Amino acid sequence: MADVRVHASDGSLHPADVILVAAGRNPRTEGLGLEKVGVDLDGHGSVIVDAAMRTSAPTVWAAGDVTQHPHFTHVAGFHASTAASNAVLGVRRAVPGTIPRVTYTSPEVAAVGPTTAVGRGTRISTVRHAESDRAITEGQEPGFSRLVIGRGGRILGGTIVGPRAGESLGELTLAVRQKLTTRDLAGVIHAYPTYNDSLWNAAIQDAGATLDKAWVKAVMSGLVRFTRRRVDRASR
């Protein structure tokens, strides 16, 4: 076997058995005569479409890797369905901007929406899989589940790193798409033990943090005193 070594930009040297080069892909639109029917392309040859998958030509729709959208099979399938229904039925159904993505490494890396804080008013809630009973039981502690949270506790996005992360991503994608909050996610009963516990606990962790606010504590104390007085009167 050849002696393969990778020289990183920071000067470090890494031995390797195999090197996978991801050179990217370009759509093969050249020579199709799209310009003759009024279909505009960008500088890379991708077909430009609007939110309904319609091109600059009023009677032409496009979907899949030929467009400017991310080159994922699940994106192509969903967009193709949208383009077909819009073209055939004459509706203007728009494609969602929430696109889940998974890198099938070991461990898997799955994400949707922003993966880091995106300005003022956003925060992060992370639970390490070393705290997950399922991960501990299976000896798969490396990894984490992370939520990116906006104002009012709304879930904006997140990242899951660990076994079967792609399977856990569905719930997070739905939460982002439906503009759910960490309180919404925390209020759903999850099966135990699962890797999805970490995602749930990240939501609980954030939702519970609101209980530490002074005004919340004051309200809770008042409710406790009121309940005690009512119980005392009922027991006399």
C-alpha positions in Angstrom: 0.0 0.0 0.0 1.3 3.4 -0.9 2.4 5.8 1.8 -0.3 8.5 1.7 0.1 11.6 3.8 -2.2 14.7 3.9 -0.6 18.1 4.5 -3.1 20.4 6.2 -3.2 24.1 5.8 -2.1 24.5 9.4 1.1 22.6 8.7 0.1 19.4 10.4 0.7 16.0 8.7 -1.8 13.2 8.7 -1.2 9.6 7.5 -4.0 8.1 5.5 -4.9 4.8 3.7 -7.5 6.4 1.3 -8.2 10.0 0.3 -11.7 10.9 -0.9 -11.8 14.0 -3.0 -15.2 15.8 -3.2 -14.8 18.0 -6.2 -18.4 19.0 -6.5 -20.9 18.8 -9.3 -22.1 21.0 -12.1 -25.4 20.7 -14.0 -25.1 19.6 -17.7 -27.3 22.3 -19.2 -24.9 23.4 -21.9 -26.2 22.8 -25.4 -29.8 22.2 -24.4 -30.9 25.5 -26.0 -32.5 26.7 -22.8 -31.7 30.3 -23.7 -33.9 29.9 -26.8 -37.0 29.4 -24.6 -36.1 32.0 -22.1 -34.8 29.9 -19.2 -32.1 31.9 -17.3 -29.0 30.2 -15.9 -26.6 31.4 -13.3 -22.8 31.6 -13.7 -22.4 27.8 -13.0 -25.0 26.8 -15.5 -27.7 26.1 -12.9 -31.3 26.8 -13.8 -32.7 29.7 -11.8 -36.1 29.0 -10.2 -38.4 30.8 -7.8 -40.0 29.5 -4.7 -42.6 27.6 -6.7 -39.8 25.9 -8.8 -40.8 28.0 -11.9 -38.1 29.2 -14.2 -37.9 32.6 -16.0 -39.9 31.0 -18.8 -43.6 31.0 -17.7 -44.3 27.5 -18.9 -41.1 25.8 -17.7 -40.5 24.4 -14.2 -37.3 22.7 -13.0 -36.2 20.6 -10.0 -33.3 18.6 -8.7 -29.6 19.0 -9.1 -30.0 21.1 -12.2 -31.3 24.0 -10.0 -29.4 26.2 -7.5 -30.8 24.2 -4.5 -28.7 21.8 -2.4 -27.9 18.6 -4.3 -29.7 16.1 -2.0 -31.9 13.2 -3.1 -34.6 14.1 -0.6 -34.6 17.8 -1.8 -34.8 16.7 -5.5 -37.8 14.4 -4.7 -39.7 17.0 -2.8 -39.0 19.8 -5.2 -40.0 17.6 -8.2 -43.3 16.9 -6.6 -43.8 20.6 -6.0 -42.8 21.5 -9.6 -45.1 18.9 -11.1 -48.2 19.8 -9.1 -47.6 23.5 -9.8 -47.2 22.9 -13.5 -50.1 20.5 -13.9 -52.6 22.0 -11.5 -51.7 25.7 -11.9 -51.2 26.3 -8.2 -48.3 28.2 -6.6 -47.2 25.9 -3.8 -43.8 27.1 -2.5 -41.0 24.8 -1.4 -40.0 25.0 2.3 -36.8 26.6 3.2 -36.2 24.1 6.0 -33.8 21.5 4.5 -32.4 18.7 6.7 -28.9 17.4 5.8 -27.0 14.3 7.0 -23.3 13.3 6.5 -23.1 9.6 6.8 -19.8 9.3 8.6 -19.2 7.5 11.8 -20.7 9.0 13.9 -23.3 10.5 11.7 -23.6 14.3 11.5 -27.2 15.6 11.0 -28.3 19.2 11.0 -31.1 21.5 10.0 -31.3 25.3 9.9 -28.5 27.3 11.7 -26.0 25.3 13.7 -24.6 28.2 15.8 -26.0 31.3 17.4 -27.1 33.7 14.7 -27.0 37.0 16.4 -28.6 38.7 19.4 -31.5 36.9 21.0 -30.3 33.4 20.0 -28.9 30.9 22.4 -27.6 27.3 22.4 -28.7 24.3 24.4 -26.4 21.2 24.2 -26.7 17.8 25.7 -23.7 15.4 25.4 -24.5 11.8 24.6 -22.2 10.9 27.5 -25.3 11.8 29.6 -27.6 9.6 27.5 -28.5 6.2 29.0 -28.9 4.7 25.5 -25.5 5.9 24.4 -23.9 4.8 27.6 -25.5 1.3 27.4 -24.3 0.8 23.8 -20.8 2.4 24.4 -21.5 5.2 22.0 -20.9 8.2 24.2 -19.1 10.5 21.7 -21.6 12.9 20.2 -24.2 15.5 21.2 -27.6 17.0 20.4 -27.7 20.8 20.1 -30.6 23.2 19.6 -30.3 26.8 18.3 -33.0 28.8 20.0 -34.4 32.2 19.2 -36.7 34.6 21.0 -39.6 33.2 22.9 -37.9 29.8 22.9 -38.5 29.2 19.2 -36.4 26.4 17.8 -34.4 27.7 14.8 -32.2 24.8 14.0 -29.7 22.4 15.5 -27.2 19.6 15.1 -27.1 16.0 16.1 -23.9 14.0 16.1 -24.0 10.3 17.0 -25.5 6.9 15.9 -28.6 7.2 13.7 -28.5 11.0 13.9 -30.4 11.1 10.6 -33.3 9.3 12.2 -33.5 11.7 15.1 -33.3 14.7 12.8 -36.9 14.3 11.6 -38.4 15.6 14.8 -36.0 18.6 14.9 -36.9 19.4 11.3 -40.6 19.3 12.1 -40.0 21.6 15.1 -38.2 24.1 12.9 -40.8 23.9 10.1 -43.8 24.4 12.5 -42.0 27.1 14.5 -42.3 25.1 17.7 -40.6 26.2 21.0 -38.5 24.3 23.4 -41.5 24.2 25.7 -43.5 22.4 22.9 -40.8 19.8 22.4 -40.2 19.4 26.2 -44.0 18.7 26.6 -43.9 15.7 24.3 -43.4 12.3 25.9 -40.4 10.5 24.4 -39.8 6.7 24.6 -37.0 5.7 26.9 -34.2 4.9 26.4 -33.5 6.3 22.9 -30.8 8.5 21.4 -33.6 11.1 20.8 -33.6 11.6 24.6 -30.7 14.0 24.2 -32.7 16.2 21.8 -35.6 16.1 24.3 -33.3 16.9 27.2 -31.8 19.8 25.3 -35.3 21.2 25.0 -36.1 20.6 28.7 -32.8 22.2 29.7 -33.7 25.4 27.9 -37.3 25.4 28.9 -36.3 24.8 32.5 -33.9 27.8 32.4 -36.9 30.2 32.3 -37.9 29.0 35.7 -34.7 30.7 37.1 -35.9 34.1 36.2 -36.9 36.4 39.1 -40.4 37.1 37.9 -41.1 33.5 37.2 -40.0 32.5 40.7 -42.2 35.3 42.2 -45.2 34.0 40.3 -44.5 30.4 41.3 -44.1 31.4 44.9 -47.4 33.2 44.8 -49.2 30.2 43.3 -47.7 27.9 46.0 -48.9 30.2 48.8 -52.3 30.5 47.3 -52.6 26.7 46.9 -51.5 26.1 50.4 -54.1 28.5 51.8 -56.8 26.9 49.8 -55.9 23.4 50.9 -55.7 24.6 54.6 -59.2 26.1 54.4 -60.6 23.0 52.7 -59.1 20.8 55.5 -60.6 22.7 58.4 
